[in-house]
Amino acid sequence: MRRRAPVPPLDPRTVTTFSRPGSSQALKRAHAASAHDQWFREQVAEGIEQANDPATQWVSNEAVKAVSAQRRATWRGRSA
């Protein structure tokens, strides 16, 4: 039978760890992307729910353009 040499306990002060440069930043970006994806999916689900609600009041494109034109005219009047 082969005898193994005794292994001394590990001293945390002498143990070195190896890391890849940039892996921390990559992991942070991955977490941020995941959080944004979750937020985006929630926003889409909420929008679909509101669009399917029978009580939703729709505004025509023409009405929005008219209101926007009025606002732009008001802003031009203030700056002149």
N, C-alpha and C positions, 0 to 999 in steps of 0.2 A: 504494500500500500504506500502510496506516495504522500509525503507530508507537505503540507502547505506552510509557508512562512507566515508568522503572525502579522496581521494587518493592524497598524496603530489607528486609533480613533482619528477622525477628521477634525482638524482645527479650522474653524470658520475663518480665522484671520489669514490662513495660508491658501485657502481654496480660491482658485480663480474661475471666473465664468467667462464664457465666450459669447459674444453677441454679434449680430450682423449690423453694420452701420446702416442707419435708416429704417431698421425694422420697427422701432418705436413709432416713428412718424407714419409708416405705412399702416400700422395697427390703429393708430389714432384716426387716420383718414378712413379706414374701413369701418370703424365704429361710427364716425360722423356720417358716412354714406348710408349706413344701416339705419341710423336714427332719422335721417332725412327721408329715406324710402318709406319708413313707417309713417312719418308725418304726412307725406304726400299721399299715401294710400288712404289714410284717414280722411284727408281733405276731399279726395275723389269720392269716397263712399258717402261723405256728408253731402257733397254736391249732387250726387245721383239721388240720394234720399230726398233732398229738397226739390229736385226736378220732377220726381215722381209724385210729390205731394199734390193732391188736387187743390189745395188752398193757395198754391204758389201763383203769384201774379207776374205775368210775363210782360216785359217792356220791349217794344219794337225797336229795331235798329234806327228807324227814322226819328223816333222820340229821343233816343239817346244822342243822336247827332244834333238835333235841335237844341237840346239842353247844353251840349258841349259848345255849340256855336255861341249861345248866349253868354256862357261863362268866359269864353275867349274875348268876346266883345267887351265885357265888363273889365277884364284884366287889361285890355288895350287902353280903355278909358282911364284907368288908374295910373298907368305908366306914362301917359301923354301929358 
